[in-house]
């Protein structure tokens, strides 16, 4: 019995999944990708359970990788299911021809486990199976690389939050301002703010990594950076400090723009409004 429709459907699923993998890994600036949808949905659900909110980001990554693997495997399983059973040889008896058996075989190929249960006979089928194994290896390698990059980006964001926290607490405890003759610190903060903006554009899933400790929560301390920028701009005794404050303010505006366009709903593009919406979004839902 011909199952040409299964081969067509399987090919469509494989191509669609690879397109999503490409968008997620190499073109993350586009909204509406699979990882974007999964991360938003996961974070939205976990906001109702504050105890588990820190798991939202990591779980979103795991779900995306799992969906990639299962979709590609299912697509190839449909293709294998569409060919006659005699195209496969099985060491122990006749090959099982059901879709479930083909899914088992496809998962083994995708995971590059080298299962010897089934031996494809036609050359074109062997080439197809080799292609699936290469795709599986590529997806696995890209996933591991992405996880490493994401963890590094999350660490940078939390380091920035810690630095702003230390500045705010130092000013409060010792009663002096970091703006006067502190252009070096302000310039360094500007660079880290810009790096955070790039991380949110290139690795948008990092936005959904919730910090359960106040000192490591970037949404909590961005107003401190905004205050530093304004105080430095109004510092007329030092031109270097004034310029450093202006640089920090522009960097904060760029960050607020990305947050407003990609992640939060804000009534205006003012930094205060956007940063407050950011902080509210990273607070457990009531």
LINSULMO-V682661 format. One line per field, one symbol per residue. ss: DSSP state (~ for helix, > for strand, _ for the rest). psi: psi as a letter, one per 30 degrees, with the letter a starting at -180 (. if undefined). A space follows every 50 residues. Layout:
ss = ???
psi = ???
This chain:
ss = ___~~~~~~~~~~~~~~~~~~~~~~~_______~~~~~~~~~~~~~___~ ~~~~~~~~~~~~~~~~~~~~~~~~~~~~~~~~__~~~>>>________~~ ~~~~~~~~~~_______>>>__~~~~~~~~~~~~~~~~~~~~~~~~~~~~ ~~~~~~~~~~~~~~~~~~~~~~~~________~~~~~~~~~~~~~~~~~~ ~~_~~~~~_____~~~_~~~~~~~~~~~~~~~~_____~~~~~~~~~~~~ ~~~~~~~~~~~~________~~~~~~~~~~~_____
psi = kkheeeeeeeeeeeeeeeeeeeeeefhffklgleeeeeeeeeeeefffie fgfffeeeeeeeeeeeeeeeeeeeeeeeeefflkfffkkkeiakkkglee eeeeeeeeeeghfhkgekjkekeeeeeeeeeeeeeeeeeeeeeeeeeeee eeeeeeeeeeeeeeeeeeeeeeefglkfejhhfeeeeeeeeeeeeeeeef eeifffegjkjfkefgjefefefeeeeeeeeeefjffjeeeeeeeeeeee eeeeeeeeeeeeeljkflgkeeeeeeeeeefgkkk.
